[in-house]
Amino acid sequence: MIPMSRIAFIGQRDAILGFKALGITVMPATDRQGALEALANAREQDYEIVFITEPVAREIQAELDELTQAPRPVVTILPDHRGSSGIGMARLKSRVEKAIGVDILFKEEGK
């Protein structure tokens, strides 16, 4: 089990601040530059897991795509307090398809 101290959450302050009470390191970011700095900081400090809110992840999509080749950190995109835009689920779907070669998450019946 990974200790909470090895988990970081990057996103808008109001969306991530509550996770600090769980022992997760919060790294507020609202724009591309802030998100890149927070991600670099998380990588330098060798965090195992990094959660990122969807709006912030959208700003640094190319950099997140590059991280798929690295074993660490595991990056997970989550909706913020305004709801899901679908970017996190689309990323998960793509990675599962790449790993096993078939869409098992959203496969429609009869197709």
Phi, psi and omega in degrees: 000136180275127178294147180303333180291350179257014180242135177239153178229120181252131178168191179293138186309312183292339180273336187247344188303323181298335181287344178298326179295340178272358181092007178275137177285125179257138181232091182298138177206138181235348181224176183302311182298315179296322179293318179296319178295317180295318179295317177298319178297316179297321179290318180298323181274005173060045175292144180281317183232137176232119172267142178224136177289150184305314181299323179287320179300323179300327181289333185235034184306315182298318180293323178292323177298324178295329182289346181295340178277342183271144178289335182214143359277159170280123183254128178236129181262127182237151175295156175263193184294347179270354179109178186270140173259353177095353183296320180293316180291323178297320178295316179298314179302313181299317182291323178293316178301317180295321183289320185246352175085007180209152179275103179259350183274319186236021180299127180269143180297140174081003180248000000 
